[in-house]
Amino acid sequence: MLHINDLTYRIEGRPILEQATVAIPSGHKVGLVGRNGAGKTTLLRLLKGEIAPDDGSISIPRNARLGHVAQEAPGGDESLIDWVLAADTERADLLAEAERASDPQRIAEIQIRLTDIDAHSAPSRAARILSGLGFDDDAQRRACREFSGGWRMRVALGAILFLKPDILLLDEPTNYLDLEGTLWLENHLKAYPHTVLIVSHDRDLLNRAVGSILHLDKGKLTLYAGGYDDFEETRREKQRLEMKLKKKQDEQRRHLQAFIDRFKAKASKAAQAQSRVKALAKMQPIAAQVDDRVVPFRFPDPQKVIASPLLRIEKASAGYDPAAPVLTGLDLRIDNDDRIALLGQNGNGKSTLAKLIAGRLTPLSGNVFGAQKVEVGYFAQHQLDDLRPNATPYDYMLKMMPEATEAQRRTRLGTFGFSANKAETACGKLSGGEKARLLLALTAFDGPHVLILDEPTNHLDVDSREALVHALTEYNGAVILISHDRHLIEATADRLWLVRDGTVKPYDGDMESYRALLLEERGARTERRDDRSGVDLKNSRTDQRRAAAERRAELAPLKKAMQAAEQRVEKLSKEIAALDALLADPALYANDPSRAQNAAQQRGQFSKQLAEAEDSWLAATEAYEEASAAADA
């Protein structure tokens, strides 16, 4: 069980955690939620031991392994699969020692331990995890340095999932995943055999993958049973009950105070008035439930209305190389009030289509009608890093509104949640959610006809995401949405486009049917994959021969240990047989009694060694046969 006891931590005197206490039973999956800036990441850092609390303690079960995603993504020449496998240092060390070891007893010990930790199925397990995170067999064999930072962070996530620590800490793991990867992670976490504490603002993930919600609010921790929707309902009911109790208490306080005020000067009532003074002083006030207000988003409407369709794409192809287009056969239409979500795995061309619609790419063939008159606002997640760290939100608004008054600029910033202090805060000191708000304000500043949002919710908390849903509902332009947040898609999109197989087609189903389709396709791929080798059975004969060679290589140390033990038994048996023949000669005792005595002693020693050798041979043989049977299964 993970215990957090009276934990207190302050930053520059401001309490982030204040006597926070909670107990999380082993094996529980818990979602850690709270407003942006509440201290969720700080709590994870305390659990990891990166920072020390000002007071209180954290108790983790003895020998429990605590795991978290590395902050630096892998970037070397190792292949993805090798990098993930190397994360299990015990397995890597044992395999290396098995290649060097010559002592049969030690070789047997190594192989038994490798069997205990299920080392021989590790390549298959690592391959399945990487496949779930979006890497096919070819990608898994490529060097880490060939991938972008976001993809490498997926590899880092895969490595910690492969290790299966006793306590798994995850901080917004879906930020680097597409919808398909998020669905896979959801199912993987549901089946995870140990404790999970995950910081996430993904409502669907928190409803499906965890069994409890840990709420961090005003420095306190409260554990709620159930998923996020259950937490919201329970918390609201608790607030309603406390408000009723507060109202009742306020009435009692007014009644007591009225009695005191009326009779405190009367001698006959002085004692009763004094008793009520004491009762009033002892009455613990119930705090009013005041929710931190989430500032809404507001996207300005297009200044000039254009008749539908806004854009029409006919027989177009798009990409970066005319010889190898990313998308072909595009026949699409965007109307004034469209709310379109793009579905499909990362790398299939969603961003390419978005750039084509935004006018940042010209079609390689075909036509895009209406692009000259349509204004497009394009929000892309990577643009957060392009914000100047020393510039403030007010500096940006000054550039966008050079002729406006200071009051007008600050009012415009206020519509996206920037108070006077925040407006003067350097971007380098803003939180991820505040940067996202600023970028959304800049994207929609001129009232575009089409608003393209590429993963807009990665740094927004649950309540801010809900505010974004309302803003998109009220916005009078068209919206193109790329997101792994199913709740956002379901609440805002009325059309779905599927980007796959080098083209884009309307998808007639809903998000639930799309989820079922993905799970069905993933299950079919899993059935085709050999559980022991991790190699697709439909691959080429070369891949099959490689898999067979890998299985032989894994069995080689076991076979070597078995053969060495067998040779030792044969040698000792021959030595004992020779001594038995010598001791069977009666003349030996009469002619050389000391030699007879030495031979008898030596035979006793050999007999003892033979018994030990036979035990080692038996253990090595069983290990080899079990591994062989598993490899053939």
Secondary structure as UniProt FT lines:
FT   STRAND          2..11
FT   TURN            12..13
FT   STRAND          14..24
FT   TURN            26..27
FT   STRAND          29..33
FT   TURN            36..37
FT   HELIX           40..48
FT   STRAND          55..59
FT   TURN            62..63
FT   STRAND          66..68
FT   HELIX           80..86
FT   HELIX           89..100
FT   HELIX           104..116
FT   TURN            117..118
FT   HELIX           119..121
FT   HELIX           122..132
FT   TURN            133..134
FT   HELIX           137..140
FT   HELIX           144..146
FT   HELIX           149..163
FT   STRAND          167..171
FT   HELIX           173..176
FT   HELIX           179..190
FT   STRAND          195..199
FT   HELIX           203..208
FT   STRAND          212..217
FT   TURN            218..219
FT   STRAND          220..225
FT   HELIX           228..263
FT   TURN            264..265
FT   HELIX           267..269
FT   HELIX           270..282
FT   STRAND          311..318
FT   TURN            322..323
FT   STRAND          327..334
FT   TURN            336..337
FT   STRAND          339..343
FT   TURN            346..347
FT   HELIX           350..358
FT   STRAND          365..369
FT   TURN            370..373
FT   STRAND          376..380
FT   HELIX           381..386
FT   TURN            389..390
FT   HELIX           393..400
FT   TURN            402..403
FT   HELIX           406..414
FT   TURN            415..417
FT   HELIX           420..423
FT   HELIX           427..429
FT   HELIX           432..443
FT   TURN            444..446
FT   STRAND          450..454
FT   TURN            456..459
FT   HELIX           462..474
FT   STRAND          478..482
FT   HELIX           486..492
FT   STRAND          495..500
FT   TURN            501..502
FT   STRAND          503..507
FT   HELIX           511..528
FT   TURN            531..533
FT   TURN            537..538
FT   HELIX           541..583
FT   HELIX           586..591
FT   HELIX           593..632
//
